[in-house]
Amino acid sequence: RKVFDQKSREIVKNLDENPGYIGGSVRFQIFGDQVWTMTVWEDEKSLNDFVMARRHLDAMYMANPAMSEMRHTYFT
């Protein structure tokens, strides 16, 4: 999980650089393996651009061994 935590923190640290990003939060379970994130975007295009950006895709690929389950919820 060390790689997952490192990559997650890098992504979160740079969220402000993404066009359309409004705000967000991340929580790491101290004694466990759960992580929760929430981000707010101006529009769906901004979110999709972030998700498909090389930096995010590389982080997801490297952190993938630590992920057993992922859920997404969208609100408009």
VOVEXMAR-875182 format. One record per residue (C-alpha): residue in three letters; chain; x, y, z. Coordinates in Angstrom, 1 decimal. Layout:
+------+-------+--------+--------+--------+
! rest ! kette !   east !  north !     up !
+------+-------+--------+--------+--------+
!  ala !     A !      X !      Y !      Z !
...
+------+-------+--------+--------+--------+
***
This chain:
+------+-------+--------+--------+--------+
! rest ! kette !   east !  north !     up !
+------+-------+--------+--------+--------+
!  arg !     A !    0.0 !    0.0 !    0.0 !
!  lys !     A !    3.0 !    2.3 !    0.3 !
!  val !     A !    3.0 !    3.0 !   -3.4 !
!  phe !     A !   -0.7 !    3.6 !   -3.4 !
!  asp !     A !   -0.4 !    6.1 !   -0.6 !
!  gln !     A !    2.5 !    7.9 !   -2.2 !
!  lys !     A !    0.8 !    8.1 !   -5.6 !
!  ser !     A !   -2.5 !    9.3 !   -4.0 !
!  arg !     A !   -0.7 !   12.0 !   -2.2 !
!  glu !     A !    1.1 !   13.2 !   -5.3 !
!  ile !     A !   -2.2 !   13.4 !   -7.2 !
!  val !     A !   -4.0 !   15.2 !   -4.4 !
!  lys !     A !   -1.1 !   17.7 !   -4.0 !
!  asn !     A !   -1.4 !   18.6 !   -7.7 !
!  leu !     A !   -5.2 !   18.7 !   -8.0 !
!  asp !     A !   -5.3 !   22.5 !   -8.2 !
!  glu !     A !   -3.3 !   22.4 !  -11.4 !
!  asn !     A !   -6.2 !   20.8 !  -13.2 !
!  pro !     A !   -8.6 !   23.0 !  -15.1 !
!  gly !     A !  -12.1 !   22.8 !  -13.8 !
!  tyr !     A !  -11.1 !   21.5 !  -10.3 !
!  ile !     A !  -13.1 !   23.2 !   -7.6 !
!  gly !     A !  -12.2 !   21.3 !   -4.4 !
!  gly !     A !  -11.9 !   18.0 !   -2.8 !
!  ser !     A !  -10.9 !   15.9 !    0.2 !
!  val !     A !   -9.0 !   12.6 !    0.9 !
!  arg !     A !   -9.1 !   10.5 !    4.0 !
!  phe !     A !   -6.7 !    7.6 !    4.8 !
!  gln !     A !   -7.7 !    5.0 !    7.4 !
!  ile !     A !   -4.8 !    5.1 !    9.9 !
!  phe !     A !   -4.9 !    1.5 !   10.9 !
!  gly !     A !   -6.5 !   -0.2 !    7.9 !
!  asp !     A !   -6.6 !   -0.2 !    4.2 !
!  gln !     A !   -9.3 !    2.1 !    3.2 !
!  val !     A !   -9.0 !    5.5 !    1.4 !
!  trp !     A !  -11.9 !    7.8 !    0.6 !
!  thr !     A !  -11.7 !   10.7 !   -1.8 !
!  met !     A !  -14.2 !   13.3 !   -3.0 !
!  thr !     A !  -13.6 !   15.9 !   -5.7 !
!  val !     A !  -15.8 !   18.5 !   -7.2 !
!  trp !     A !  -15.4 !   19.6 !  -10.8 !
!  glu !     A !  -17.0 !   22.4 !  -12.9 !
!  asp !     A !  -18.2 !   19.9 !  -15.5 !
!  glu !     A !  -17.9 !   16.4 !  -16.6 !
!  lys !     A !  -15.3 !   17.2 !  -19.3 !
!  ser !     A !  -12.9 !   18.6 !  -16.6 !
!  leu !     A !  -13.3 !   15.4 !  -14.6 !
!  asn !     A !  -12.8 !   13.2 !  -17.6 !
!  asp !     A !   -9.7 !   15.2 !  -18.6 !
!  phe !     A !   -8.2 !   14.7 !  -15.1 !
!  val !     A !   -9.1 !   11.0 !  -15.0 !
!  met !     A !   -7.5 !   10.4 !  -18.5 !
!  ala !     A !   -4.4 !   12.6 !  -17.9 !
!  arg !     A !   -1.1 !   10.7 !  -18.1 !
!  arg !     A !   -0.2 !   11.6 !  -14.4 !
!  his !     A !   -3.4 !   10.1 !  -13.1 !
!  leu !     A !   -3.3 !    7.0 !  -15.4 !
!  asp !     A !    0.3 !    6.3 !  -14.4 !
!  ala !     A !   -0.5 !    6.6 !  -10.7 !
!  met !     A !   -3.5 !    4.3 !  -11.0 !
!  tyr !     A !   -1.4 !    1.7 !  -12.9 !
!  met !     A !    1.3 !    1.8 !  -10.3 !
!  ala !     A !   -1.1 !    1.7 !   -7.3 !
!  asn !     A !   -3.4 !   -0.9 !   -8.8 !
!  pro !     A !   -2.0 !   -3.9 !   -6.8 !
!  ala !     A !   -3.2 !   -2.2 !   -3.6 !
!  met !     A !   -6.7 !   -1.7 !   -4.9 !
!  ser !     A !   -9.3 !   -4.4 !   -4.3 !
!  glu !     A !  -12.4 !   -2.4 !   -4.8 !
!  met !     A !  -13.3 !    0.9 !   -6.2 !
!  arg !     A !  -16.7 !    2.7 !   -6.4 !
!  his !     A !  -17.6 !    5.9 !   -8.1 !
!  thr !     A !  -20.7 !    8.1 !   -7.4 !
!  tyr !     A !  -21.6 !   11.1 !   -9.4 !
!  phe !     A !  -23.9 !   13.9 !   -8.4 !
!  thr !     A !  -25.2 !   16.7 !  -10.6 !
+------+-------+--------+--------+--------+
***
